[in-house]
């Protein structure tokens, strides 16, 4: 069952909301609805039967956790669209910081938010289009609000939940309203200040900045000092052989 809601005065202006009782995944539902949306639309499911994360990994989503996707039709290149993962990470950080001390949170490249060193939230981007412009963009977000799911195969960090940290249940609908407002703020920052402001905010809360990390790509493994991200969102790693710019990898501490 699908319900399109008037999300109330605390919902950001210019964004729609759809709440589903059950769906295979909010990312799949976003793709199905992409052609018909009029404005950026958040799709939330109370239950997912086939949630997924990066590289096709399963994303376990027990009832009470947040499963949501923002589907929009921005006029962007694929590279600019990919930078939205950092807007989403900053928004997640700020939303979670309203419930738990921000010193316990950190952003982790490329698309996670950590709580007390464990993964509390993940981000997945998908887009479609031909040539140098996309036709739609989906930003999928999962947050362990009430339950700590089992670790997905190949996961680099053990999952944790917000409930574990604060011993208080935050309903998905409440958290999504907080997150949607935080994300709208990030879009305004990008509009007025450019990606450099988003990048700077992300780095201010980045896990292990200036410390040694290991990045594993599909074919290689690199260990060095995490020196930041560049203007395209790539990881900058200073290795024994010099600086290395990495576009996609799993990061280990």
C-alpha positions in Angstrom: 0.0 0.0 0.0 1.2 3.5 -0.9 0.2 6.8 0.8 1.2 10.2 -0.5 1.1 12.4 2.5 0.8 16.1 3.4 3.9 15.9 5.6 2.9 18.9 7.7 4.6 22.1 8.7 7.9 20.5 9.7 8.5 19.0 6.2 10.8 21.0 3.9 9.0 23.1 1.2 9.3 21.8 -2.3 9.7 18.1 -1.4 7.0 15.4 -1.6 6.7 12.3 0.6 5.4 8.8 -0.1 5.1 6.2 2.6 4.9 2.5 1.7 3.8 -0.3 4.0 6.0 -2.7 2.2 8.2 -2.7 -0.9 11.1 -4.7 -2.4 13.4 -1.7 -2.0 12.9 2.0 -1.9 15.6 2.3 -4.6 13.7 0.0 -6.9 10.5 1.9 -6.2 12.2 5.2 -6.9 13.3 3.9 -10.3 9.7 2.8 -11.1 8.3 6.3 -10.2 11.1 8.4 -11.7 9.2 9.2 -14.9 6.1 10.5 -13.0 7.5 12.6 -10.2 7.0 16.4 -10.3 9.3 17.5 -7.5 12.0 15.8 -5.4 10.2 13.0 -3.5 11.2 11.0 -0.5 10.0 7.4 -0.6 9.9 5.6 2.8 9.1 2.0 3.4 8.0 0.6 6.7 9.3 -2.7 5.5 11.7 -3.7 2.7 12.0 -7.3 1.4 15.0 -6.8 -0.8 17.0 -3.8 0.5 20.5 -3.4 -1.0 23.6 -1.4 -0.5 26.8 -0.7 -2.4 28.1 -3.2 -5.0 24.8 -5.2 -4.8 25.3 -6.1 -1.2 22.2 -6.9 0.8 21.0 -4.3 3.3 19.1 -5.8 6.2 16.3 -3.5 7.3 14.4 -4.7 10.4 11.1 -2.9 11.2 11.7 0.3 13.1 14.8 1.3 11.1 14.8 3.9 8.4 14.7 2.9 4.7 14.2 5.8 2.4 15.1 7.1 -1.0 15.1 10.6 -2.4 14.2 10.6 -6.1 14.8 13.8 -8.1 15.4 15.1 -11.6 18.3 17.5 -11.3 20.0 18.9 -14.4 23.5 17.5 -13.6 26.4 15.6 -15.1 27.0 12.1 -13.7 30.1 13.5 -11.8 28.1 16.3 -10.2 25.4 13.9 -9.3 27.9 11.6 -7.5 28.8 14.5 -5.2 25.3 14.3 -3.7 26.6 11.5 -1.5 28.5 14.0 0.5 25.5 16.2 0.9 23.6 13.2 2.1 26.4 12.3 4.5 26.4 15.8 6.0 22.7 15.8 6.3 22.7 12.4 8.0 25.4 13.6 10.4 23.4 16.7 11.3 20.2 14.8 11.7 21.8 12.2 14.0 23.6 14.9 16.0 20.1 16.1 17.2 19.8 12.8 19.0 23.3 11.9 20.1 26.4 13.9 20.9 28.1 14.9 17.7 31.5 13.9 19.0 30.4 10.2 18.8 29.6 10.6 15.1 31.9 10.6 12.0 31.5 10.5 8.3 33.4 7.7 6.5 34.4 7.9 2.9 32.7 7.2 0.6 29.2 6.9 1.9 28.8 5.9 5.5 28.1 7.5 8.9 29.7 6.0 12.0 28.5 6.1 15.6 31.0 5.1 18.2 33.1 3.5 15.5 30.3 1.3 14.1 28.1 1.8 11.0 24.8 3.4 11.9 23.9 4.7 8.4 24.7 4.1 4.7 24.1 5.9 1.5 23.5 4.5 -2.0 23.4 6.6 -5.2 21.9 5.5 -8.5 21.2 7.6 -11.7 20.0 7.1 -15.2 20.6 9.1 -18.4 22.3 9.2 -21.7 25.3 11.4 -22.7 26.6 14.0 -20.3 23.4 14.7 -18.3 21.4 12.5 -16.0 17.6 12.1 -16.3 17.0 11.2 -12.6 19.0 10.6 -9.4 18.1 8.4 -6.4 19.8 8.8 -3.0 19.0 5.8 -0.9 19.5 6.0 2.9 19.3 3.4 5.5 19.6 4.2 9.2 19.7 1.7 12.1 17.3 3.5 14.4 15.8 0.8 16.5 17.7 -2.4 15.7 21.2 -3.5 15.0 21.0 -5.7 11.8 23.3 -8.6 11.1 26.4 -7.5 9.3 26.2 -7.8 5.5 28.7 -10.1 3.7 31.9 -8.2 3.0 30.9 -5.3 5.4 33.9 -3.3 6.6 32.4 -2.1 9.8 30.1 -3.8 12.3 26.6 -2.3 12.4 25.3 -0.4 15.4 22.0 1.3 16.2 20.9 4.7 17.5 18.8 2.9 20.1 21.9 1.3 21.5 23.5 4.7 21.9 20.7 6.6 23.5 18.3 3.9 24.8 15.4 5.7 23.2 13.2 4.8 20.2 13.1 7.3 17.4 10.3 6.6 14.9 11.3 6.4 11.2 8.8 9.1 10.3 10.2 11.5 12.8 13.8 10.9 11.8 13.0 11.2 8.1 11.4 14.7 8.7 14.6 15.7 10.5 16.8 14.2 7.7 14.7 15.8 4.9 15.1 19.2 6.4 18.8 18.7 6.9 19.2 17.6 3.3 17.3 20.6 2.0 19.7 22.8 4.0 22.7 21.0 2.3 21.2 21.7 -1.1 20.9 25.4 -0.3 24.5 25.4 0.9 25.6 23.9 -2.4 23.6 26.4 -4.4 25.0 29.4 -2.6 28.5 28.3 -1.6 29.4 25.5 -4.0 30.9 22.1 -3.3 33.9 23.5 -1.5 31.6 24.3 1.5 30.1 20.8 1.4 33.6 19.3 1.2 34.9 21.4 4.1 31.9 20.4 6.3 32.4 16.8 5.4 36.1 16.8 6.2 35.4 18.5 9.6 33.7 15.4 10.8 35.6 12.8 8.7 36.8 9.6 10.5 40.6 9.1 10.6 41.6 12.2 8.6 45.4 12.5 8.8 45.7 8.9 10.0 46.7 5.7 8.3 44.0 3.8 6.5 43.7 1.0 3.9 41.7 1.4 0.7 40.8 -1.7 -1.2 39.7 -1.3 -4.8 38.5 -4.1 -7.1 42.1 -5.0 -8.1 44.4 -3.3 -5.6 45.0 -2.4 -2.0 46.6 0.9 -0.9 47.8 1.9 2.6 48.7 5.4 3.5 47.7 8.6 5.3 44.1 9.8 4.6 44.8 13.3 3.3 41.2 14.4 2.4 39.0 14.4 -0.7 39.4 16.4 -3.8 36.9 18.6 -5.7 35.5 15.4 -7.4 35.0 13.6 -4.1 37.9 11.2 -4.7 39.9 9.9 -1.8 43.4 11.4 -1.4 45.8 8.9 0.1 49.5 9.7 0.7 51.4 6.4 0.3 55.0 5.4 0.5 55.1 5.9 -3.3 53.5 9.3 -3.2 49.9 10.7 -3.3 47.2 8.4 -4.7 43.8 9.6 -5.9 41.1 6.8 -5.5 37.7 7.1 -7.0 36.1 4.0 -5.5 37.2 1.6 -2.7 36.3 0.0 0.6 38.1 1.8 3.4 39.5 -0.1 6.5 41.0 1.4 9.6 
